[in-house]
Amino acid sequence: MNGKRMLQNLPFAVSGGVLLALWAAGNSKKAVLLCGVLALAAAVALGRAPALGRWLRDRRDPLGTVCGALAAAWGGVLFAGNWKFEGIAARLGLAPGMLVAVLAVAAVLAALPAAVALATWLLQRGGALEDRCRAVLESRPVFGILWLCGAALLALQAYFVVANPYIWQDEVFTLKLIRHPVGELVALTAVDVHPPLYYLIVKAFVTALPGVPAIPLAKLVSLLPYLLLWLGAGVAGWRRSGPVRLGAGVFALCLGGMPKLLDYGTEIRMYSWGLFFVTGGLLAAWYTARTGKVRGWVGLVIFGLLAAYTHYFACVAVAVAYLALLVWQLVRRDRRGLVRWGIAAAVTVAAYLPWLFVLLAQLRTVQGNYWIEPITLQTVQGYGTFLFGSGSLWVAVALVTVLWLTTCPRGADGLCVGAALLCPFWTIAVGLVASAVVRPVFVARYLVPELGCLWLGVAAALALLPRQRIKVVVLAVLLATAWGDTRAFVADQQYQASETRSTLAVLDTLPQDAKLVSTATRVQEKLAGLCERESYGWQVSPGELPKSVYDNLYDLTDAATLTQWVEAGRTVCFFEDAANAGAAQKAAQQAGLQARPLAECGLCEPLTVWEIVKK
């Protein structure tokens, strides 16, 4: 019997080993041979496992066969893509590309029957296996693992708060803006295109902790909303059981592990706080729909106003919660609920009126001139990539959504989960309409406030699915996505830190009164944020608003000023980006001077530092 079970599992083990070899070693034949030996050993181990053997025998071993066929097909595709077939193709009289295409098509065709069989098996309901899966997935140990994964991601972000000193120009704008008194801060924000609440939050923390460096402190302020939501998921998962526990654990994982959430958790901008307020508004609406208590209405009004005063598209997102509650009251024909909804909406509008006039003025400014490029089909596709990244996550979320819809969800839970899943797509629709009516005003990062609702909806829908085997597959996809995004995040943070330290090292070698000149406004603004020295833009200008907000940003338009600085003995350094190569030498020639290369550095783009000296 052991030998029979070994042969039954041999295709899965061998193809899995070859697949691992191809993924890990590319063209290394020694690695393929080694993994093949390990695969045979694994087949023997599987054959000699009595419990697993009985489980496979009782089910006529469909899992080993199906997974083996899928793994073999996938391995065939990778084999065709990673190995060279010039010799074989020459013997067959085919082009190498044609042979690879034929093998890939054959592998896909071979995988289709296995994929159908596997899908049928996964979608089965009932049975002892289903009950066992449910018990494991909704257990506290599984919740604890997922919750601790979220904790590890928070710790990783907190580490790079200190380890990465890089800030881009919008973050520099935030740090410079909060130095102004509150009245000036609000007035300057009114000239910009964002509401003022986030800046006031950062200013409050920086003012309360004057001895803490501003850059890491401001990054920690952006991480605080993630921490609060993670703690909330921990409380909900530990105190409740069943689907709530699983949903809380999945949400804790998704909060940092899904695309873009790690990146924006430490950025010194308003996106993480917008995510917190929008998610809080949806949870308040959910609580209100389930209980009808006044505290739920109060929470919705508070979170809705906070979202609206943080980011305009966060305001658009939290409107989903209001719409969901309106639909709920209409379906239930609850007159008292409709009255309370009207009161909540009226209070929200009244409290937002003082800023509404500012918004209208900002719209007039945007109509005249704005930096966002026209929206194309590629732009819209980019929104989807921003939300889900890889194709596997697309498939997993779509599968969860479709299967959840097939359960005919009803009641408050069904309505609010649907609202959460709809939130980012509602915002995209509103952004596209606004861009068509006014001018392009929507970019992908404005979707960050909606990501909390999206992954809350995915976690809740996954937890409520009746098919437990699907939950295991989707959870594996989520964990793999979190791992891949974490690796990309770490690599990006390390690159930013290395680039910034190279520039800081150059700045440390320069005298304190050195004149720093940049050939691009983005570089000029980054330098102005990294140091307290005067930062000049050579024949470029960042605009009137940044010059009003910054205290060390200046224009430089004529070569005579360069001559005066050098004659006075001042150190003058050009930070030249690749797009403006040669600008420093041209400026020196106009001033009757010469440019001498000093160093190479970068601020997430290569920079050449030139010192302007006498001939």
VENHU-V48845 format. One record per pair of residues at least 12 apart in sequence whose C-alpha atoms are under 7 Angstrom apart, sorted by the first residue. I is the first residue (numbers start at 1). GAP is how many residues later the second one is. D is the distance in Angstrom with one decimal. If there is no record, write none. Layout:
BEGIN
[[I:GAP:D] [I:GAP:D]]
END
This chain:
BEGIN
[[2:45:5.2] [2:46:5.7] [3:44:6.6] [5:42:4.8] [5:48:6.4] [6:37:5.6] [6:38:5.6] [6:40:6.5] [6:41:4.1] [8:56:6.9] [9:34:5.9] [9:55:5.3] [10:33:5.3] [11:54:6.9] [11:57:5.0] [12:52:5.6] [12:53:6.7] [12:55:6.0] [12:56:3.6] [12:59:7.0] [13:26:5.0] [13:27:6.8] [13:29:6.3] [13:30:5.5] [14:22:6.1] [14:25:4.9] [14:26:6.4] [15:53:6.3] [15:56:5.7] [15:57:5.0] [15:60:6.9] [16:55:5.9] [17:18:5.1] [17:19:5.6] [17:22:5.0] [18:14:6.1] [18:17:6.4] [18:18:6.2] [18:57:6.8] [19:52:7.0] [19:56:4.9] [21:14:6.0] [22:56:6.8] [22:57:6.7] [26:56:6.1] [27:55:6.8] [27:56:6.2] [66:48:5.2] [66:51:6.9] [66:52:6.2] [69:42:6.4] [69:45:6.2] [70:41:5.4] [70:44:6.2] [70:45:6.9] [73:34:4.6] [73:35:6.4] [73:37:6.5] [73:38:5.6] [76:28:7.0] [76:31:6.0] [77:27:5.0] [77:30:6.3] [80:20:5.3] [80:23:6.5] [80:24:6.7] [81:19:6.9] [122:347:5.5] [122:348:6.0] [123:344:6.4] [123:347:6.9] [125:342:5.7] [130:338:5.7] [130:339:7.0] [133:335:5.9] [134:334:6.1] [137:109:6.5] [138:103:7.0] [138:104:5.4] [138:105:6.5] [138:107:6.1] [138:108:5.2] [143:94:7.0] [143:102:6.6] [143:103:6.2] [143:106:4.9] [146:103:5.1] [146:104:6.4] [146:106:6.7] [146:107:5.6] [147:87:6.8] [147:102:5.3] [147:105:5.4] [147:106:6.3] [149:104:6.0] [150:102:5.2] [150:103:4.6] [150:105:7.0] [150:106:6.3] [153:103:5.9] [157:109:6.8] [161:55:5.4] [161:58:6.0] [161:59:6.7] [161:105:6.7] [162:54:5.8] [164:329:6.5] [164:332:6.8] [164:333:4.6] [165:332:6.1] [165:335:6.7] [166:330:6.0] [166:331:6.0] [166:334:5.6] [167:359:6.9] [168:358:5.9] [169:353:6.0] [169:356:5.6] [169:357:5.5] [171:97:5.1] [171:98:6.3] [172:353:6.9] [172:354:6.6] [172:357:5.2] [174:25:6.8] [174:94:6.9] [176:373:6.2] [176:374:5.5] [177:372:5.6] [178:21:6.3] [178:25:5.2] [190:168:6.1] [191:171:6.9] [193:169:6.0] [194:117:6.1] [195:114:5.1] [195:115:5.5] [195:116:6.0] [196:113:6.4] [196:114:6.5] [197:112:5.5] [197:113:5.2] [198:72:5.5] [198:112:5.5] [202:16:6.3] [202:19:6.7] [218:50:5.9] [219:47:4.8] [219:48:5.9] [219:49:5.4] [220:46:6.6] [222:43:5.9] [222:44:5.3] [222:45:6.4] [222:46:6.2] [222:50:5.9] [222:51:6.8] [223:42:5.1] [223:43:5.4] [225:47:6.4] [225:48:5.9] [225:51:5.6] [230:22:5.6] [233:15:5.0] [233:16:6.9] [233:19:6.1] [234:14:7.0] [236:12:6.5] [237:12:6.6] [243:220:4.8] [243:221:5.9] [246:217:5.8] [247:212:4.8] [247:213:5.1] [247:216:5.2] [250:209:5.5] [251:204:6.4] [251:205:5.7] [251:208:5.5] [254:201:6.3] [255:197:7.0] [257:225:4.1] [257:228:6.5] [257:229:6.8] [258:223:6.7] [258:224:5.7] [258:227:7.0] [259:127:6.9] [259:128:6.4] [259:129:6.1] [259:130:6.1] [259:226:6.4] [262:227:6.9] [263:226:6.8] [270:40:6.5] [271:177:5.9] [271:178:5.7] [272:177:6.6] [274:33:5.6] [274:36:6.0] [274:37:6.4] [274:40:5.7] [274:175:4.8] [275:173:6.4] [275:174:3.6] [275:175:6.0] [275:176:6.7] [275:177:5.7] [277:26:5.3] [277:29:6.3] [277:30:5.2] [278:25:6.9] [278:29:6.0] [278:36:6.3] [278:39:6.6] [278:40:5.2] [278:171:6.5] [278:172:6.9] [279:173:5.6] [279:174:5.4] [280:23:6.1] [281:18:7.0] [281:19:5.0] [281:22:5.0] [281:23:5.8] [281:37:6.2] [281:40:6.6] [282:36:6.9] [282:39:5.1] [284:12:5.2] [284:15:5.6] [284:16:5.2] [285:15:6.0] [285:36:5.8] [285:40:6.4] [286:126:6.8] [286:130:5.9] [289:36:6.6] [289:123:5.6] [290:122:5.8] [297:47:6.8] [301:43:6.1] [301:47:6.1] [304:14:6.0] [305:43:6.3] [313:114:6.9] [313:133:6.5] [314:135:5.7] [316:111:6.3] [317:106:6.0] [317:110:5.9] [317:133:6.3] [320:99:6.3] [320:103:6.3] [321:98:7.0] [324:91:6.7] [324:92:6.7] [324:95:6.4] [326:15:6.9] [367:71:6.2] [367:72:6.3] [372:68:5.8] [372:69:6.2] [373:67:6.5] [374:66:5.6] [375:65:6.5] [383:61:5.4] [386:58:6.6] [393:84:6.7] [396:78:5.7] [397:61:6.9] [400:61:6.7] [400:62:6.0] [401:60:7.0] [404:57:6.0] [404:61:6.0] [417:40:5.0] [417:43:6.7] [417:44:6.7] [420:33:4.8] [420:34:5.4] [420:36:6.8] [420:37:4.8] [421:32:6.9] [421:33:5.0] [421:36:5.1] [421:37:6.8] [423:27:6.2] [423:30:6.7] [423:31:6.6] [424:23:6.4] [424:26:5.3] [424:30:6.8] [496:108:5.9] [499:102:6.7] [499:103:5.0] [499:104:5.4] [499:105:6.0] [500:102:6.5] [500:103:5.4] [502:99:5.2] [502:100:6.6] [503:98:5.2] [503:99:6.0] [514:56:6.2] [514:57:4.8] [514:58:5.9] [515:19:6.6] [515:56:6.1] [515:57:4.7] [515:58:6.2] [516:18:6.6] [516:19:5.2] [516:20:6.0] [516:56:6.3] [516:57:5.3] [516:58:6.3] [517:18:6.1] [517:19:4.6] [517:20:5.6] [517:21:6.2] [517:56:6.0] [517:57:4.7] [517:58:6.1] [518:18:6.2] [518:19:5.0] [518:20:5.9] [518:56:5.7] [518:57:4.8] [518:58:6.1] [519:18:6.0] [519:19:5.3] [519:56:6.6] [519:57:5.4] [519:58:6.6] [519:61:6.5] [520:17:6.7] [520:20:6.6] [521:16:6.3] [521:19:6.5] [521:20:6.5] [521:21:5.5] [524:12:6.5] [524:13:6.0] [528:24:6.3] [528:25:6.7] [533:19:6.5] [534:18:4.7] [534:19:6.3] [535:17:5.9] [535:18:5.2] [535:19:6.2] [536:17:6.1] [536:18:4.8] [536:19:5.4] [536:20:6.0] [537:17:6.5] [537:18:5.1] [537:19:5.6] [538:17:6.7] [538:18:5.0] [538:19:6.0] [539:16:7.0] [539:17:5.8] [539:18:4.7] [540:15:6.9] [541:14:6.0] [559:28:6.3] [559:31:5.9] [559:32:4.8] [560:31:5.9] [562:29:6.5] [563:28:5.6] [566:47:6.5] [572:39:5.8] [572:40:5.5] [573:36:6.4] [573:37:5.4] [573:38:4.5] [573:39:6.2] [574:35:5.5] [574:36:5.0] [574:37:6.3] [575:32:6.1] [575:33:5.8] [575:34:4.7] [575:35:6.7] [576:31:5.4] [576:32:5.2] [576:33:6.3] [577:29:6.3] [577:30:4.9] [577:31:6.7] [578:28:6.7] [578:29:6.8] [584:26:6.8] [588:24:6.5] [593:19:6.7] [593:20:6.0] [593:21:5.0] [593:22:5.4] [594:18:5.8] [594:19:5.6] [594:20:6.1] [594:21:5.6] [595:15:5.8] [595:16:5.6] [595:17:4.6] [595:18:6.3] [596:14:5.4] [596:15:5.2] [596:16:6.3] [597:12:6.1] [597:13:4.5] [597:14:6.3] [598:12:5.2] [598:13:6.1]]
END
